[in-house]
């Protein structure tokens, strides 16, 4: 989906794609270019599968995932970011935090927890509590630093690094230092929330904790092994699934 937005789609095509996502209607597929149709079909299939998995008592899971989280809004934001990269530098604070698809991924992982994730848990999640914000900040900023050079070379969207440098008139290194400071503060927030969990079970908070940890694995030392997998990624998968450490 991200490649369609930042590498292949024209502005006009992305407008059509965003409108189609907002409708959640298979008939909207006919207005899309051929290369977008498989992706749109896959999005609808995922949510159809979720609906079939959940019984009527847990129908709120689908509602939260599709409507309250704003899956359609996520891709509207991608569309907006595309226009920023071509037109200007102006953008509201906080928007980029959404573009890691954090809310969607978090809610989908909570759905997998079945009865542990009650309606109250989803309501809590959608209030964007401190641990949720901190998790998304860590992933977003580590991703920005790791992918900064590569994305600017291919005329990607103006990254947060470039935006921060231009907004504050600082060097690239100063921007990196500030991002590291924000990441450190975000980890402090996560630690604080995990040490005294009250709103939701620790089992669910651990999902957010592990989500943040994944950022350290994927983007450590400013290297993006998620986009450019190699020997490091291969070894990580091997240690996790093939030759795990005995417990």
C-alpha positions in Angstrom: 0.0 0.0 0.0 2.8 2.4 0.9 4.6 1.9 -2.4 1.4 2.7 -4.3 1.2 6.0 -2.4 4.8 7.2 -2.5 6.3 5.5 -5.6 3.7 4.7 -8.2 0.4 6.6 -7.9 -0.2 10.0 -9.5 -2.0 12.6 -7.5 -5.2 12.0 -9.4 -5.0 8.2 -9.0 -4.4 8.6 -5.2 -7.5 10.8 -4.9 -9.6 8.0 -6.5 -7.9 5.4 -4.2 -8.6 7.4 -1.1 -12.2 7.9 -2.0 -12.6 4.1 -2.7 -11.1 3.3 0.7 -13.5 5.7 2.4 -16.5 3.9 0.8 -15.6 0.3 1.7 -17.6 -0.8 -1.3 -16.4 -3.5 -3.8 -18.1 -1.6 -6.6 -15.6 1.3 -6.1 -12.9 -1.0 -7.5 -14.1 -0.2 -11.0 -12.9 3.4 -10.8 -9.4 2.4 -10.0 -6.4 1.8 -12.3 -5.6 -1.9 -12.8 -2.5 -1.9 -10.7 -4.5 -0.6 -7.7 -7.3 -3.1 -7.9 -5.5 -6.1 -6.2 -4.5 -3.9 -3.3 -8.0 -2.5 -2.8 -9.5 -6.0 -3.0 -7.0 -7.2 -0.4 -8.0 -4.5 2.0 -11.6 -5.4 1.7 -10.9 -9.1 2.1 -9.0 -8.5 5.3 -11.9 -6.8 6.9 -14.4 -9.3 5.6 -12.3 -12.0 7.3 -12.3 -10.1 10.6 -16.1 -9.8 10.4 -16.5 -13.5 9.8 -14.1 -14.3 12.7 -16.0 -12.2 15.2 -19.4 -13.2 16.6 -22.1 -10.7 17.1 -21.2 -10.0 20.7 -17.8 -8.8 19.5 -18.9 -6.9 16.5 -17.5 -3.7 18.1 -14.0 -5.0 17.1 -14.8 -4.5 13.4 -16.5 -1.2 14.1 -13.5 0.2 16.0 -11.1 -1.1 13.4 -12.9 0.3 10.4 -14.6 3.5 11.7 -13.3 4.8 15.0 -9.6 4.2 14.2 -10.2 5.7 10.8 -8.6 3.2 8.5 -9.9 5.3 5.6 -8.5 8.4 7.3 -5.1 6.7 7.4 -4.9 6.6 3.7 -6.3 10.1 3.4 -3.3 11.1 5.4 -1.0 9.2 3.1 -2.7 11.1 0.2 -2.1 14.4 2.0 1.5 13.6 2.7 2.0 12.9 -1.0 0.7 16.3 -1.8 3.0 17.9 0.7 6.0 16.3 -0.9 5.1 17.9 -4.2 3.7 21.2 -3.1 5.0 22.6 0.1 6.4 22.0 3.6 3.4 22.9 5.7 1.9 20.2 7.8 0.1 20.0 11.1 1.9 18.5 14.1 1.3 14.9 14.8 0.0 13.7 11.5 3.1 11.7 10.7 2.5 9.6 13.8 -0.5 8.0 12.0 1.4 7.0 8.9 3.1 4.1 10.5 -0.4 2.5 10.6 0.1 2.1 14.3 -3.6 2.3 15.3 -4.6 -0.3 12.8 -1.9 -2.7 13.7 -2.5 -2.3 17.4 -6.2 -2.9 17.2 -5.7 -5.9 14.9 -3.3 -7.4 17.5 -5.9 -6.7 20.3 -8.5 -8.5 18.3 -6.3 -11.6 18.3 -6.5 -11.5 22.1 -10.1 -12.5 21.9 -12.1 -12.1 25.2 -9.2 -10.4 27.0 -9.7 -7.3 24.7 -13.1 -6.1 25.9 -15.1 -3.2 24.5 -13.7 -1.1 27.4 -10.2 -1.9 26.3 -10.9 -0.7 22.7 -12.5 2.4 24.1 -9.3 3.0 26.2 -7.1 2.4 23.1 -9.0 5.0 21.0 -8.4 7.6 23.7 -4.8 7.6 22.6 -3.3 7.1 26.1 0.3 7.9 27.0 1.7 4.4 26.3 0.0 4.3 22.9 1.4 7.7 21.9 4.9 6.7 23.1 4.9 3.5 21.2 4.0 5.2 17.9 6.6 8.0 18.5 9.4 5.4 18.9 8.5 3.5 15.8 7.9 6.6 13.7 11.0 8.5 14.6 13.3 5.4 14.4 11.8 4.7 11.0 12.4 8.3 9.9 16.1 8.2 10.8 16.7 4.8 9.3 14.9 5.6 6.0 15.7 9.3 5.7 18.5 9.1 3.1 16.9 6.5 0.9 13.5 8.2 0.8 14.9 11.6 -0.1 16.9 10.1 -3.0 13.7 8.8 -4.6 11.7 12.0 -4.0 9.8 10.4 -1.2 7.5 12.5 1.0 9.4 15.2 3.0 10.5 13.2 6.0 10.3 14.4 9.6 14.1 14.8 9.6 13.9 17.3 6.7 10.8 19.0 8.1 12.5 19.5 11.5 15.7 20.8 9.9 13.7 23.3 7.9 11.3 24.3 10.6 14.0 24.9 13.3 17.0 25.9 11.1 19.2 23.1 12.5 21.7 20.7 11.0 20.9 17.1 10.2 22.9 15.9 13.2 21.0 18.3 15.5 17.7 16.9 14.1 18.9 13.3 14.8 19.9 14.3 18.3 16.5 15.7 19.0 14.8 12.6 17.7 16.9 10.4 19.9 15.9 12.6 22.9 12.2 12.2 22.0 12.6 8.4 21.7 14.3 8.3 25.1 11.5 10.2 26.7 8.9 7.9 25.0 10.6 4.9 26.5 10.4 6.5 29.9 6.6 6.9 29.4 6.3 3.3 28.4 8.2 2.1 31.4 6.1 4.3 33.7 2.8 2.9 32.3 4.0 -0.7 32.5 5.3 -0.3 36.1 1.8 0.7 37.3 -0.7 -0.7 34.9 -4.3 -0.1 35.9 -6.5 0.8 32.9 -6.0 -2.5 31.0 -4.4 -5.9 31.7 -0.6 -6.1 31.4 -1.1 -8.8 28.8 -2.4 -6.1 26.4 0.2 -3.5 27.5 2.9 -6.0 26.6 1.6 -5.9 23.0 2.4 -2.2 22.8 5.7 -2.8 24.6 6.7 -5.4 22.0 5.6 -3.2 19.2 8.0 -0.5 20.4 10.7 -3.1 20.8 10.3 -4.1 17.2 11.4 -0.6 16.2 14.7 -1.2 17.8 15.1 -4.5 15.9 14.0 -3.1 12.5 15.7 0.3 12.6 18.6 0.0 14.9 21.7 2.1 14.1 19.8 4.0 11.5 19.5 0.9 9.3 16.1 -0.1 7.8 16.2 -3.9 7.7 12.4 -3.9 7.3 12.5 -2.3 3.8 15.9 -3.7 2.9 16.1 -7.2 4.5 19.4 -9.0 4.4 21.6 -11.2 6.5 20.6 -9.5 9.7 16.9 -10.1 9.1 17.6 -13.7 8.1 19.5 -14.3 11.3 16.8 -12.6 13.4 14.1 -14.9 11.9 16.3 -17.9 12.4 17.0 -17.2 16.0 13.3 -16.6 16.7 11.7 -19.5 14.7 14.3 -22.0 13.8 16.9 -22.0 16.5 15.3 -20.3 19.5 17.0 -19.9 22.8 15.7 -22.6 25.2 13.6 -21.2 28.1 
